[in-house]
Amino acid sequence: MICIELLGMSRAGKTTQKNCLIDRLKTEGARVIALERPKIPFSQFPSAYAFHNFLIDYFQKGISENQDKDFVILDRGIYDRVVLLSFDYQNGTFSQDQYSSIMRRLSDSRHYVDKGFVFMVSPEKSIKRWEAQRAQGLDYSYLNKGLENGD
């Protein structure tokens, strides 16, 4: 099994590339599964700490349960958590102990990912894409509602 993670800015093309990759791999006969952040609003968790731990558990379990596949593709996963955790810590969302605890878990999880690809676009392009998605009812920013509280 090969695990590939796609990470980067919102609306940078991760999901589009994930879909193209899945189509190509399946055309070649590969057994593929994609895992992405569950569409559960952040506000459903008692704290940012619980939220990050939930996602780490989710991705570890998803990868472990799919060892029989040729490819597991993460649409934001372990490495994405590392980046976002760092931002949350810098913004004072976590204590040093909480940050260290989650970072240890993430470090222990990095071996799951064989290859990572980062997607970036300019902020202007991201905003234009967000406006277009929102007009089509495809915006999932409600998932982060409450994230700014840092509880």
Buried (B, 14 or more C-beta within 10 A) or exposed (E): BBBBBBBBBBBBBBBEBBEEBBEEBEEEEBEBBBBBBEEEBBBEBEBBBEBBBBBBEBBBEBBEEBEEBBBBBBBBBBBBBBEBBEEBBEEEBBEEEBBEBBBEBBEEBEEBBEEBBBBEBEEEBBEEBBEEBEEEEEBEEEBEEBBEEEB
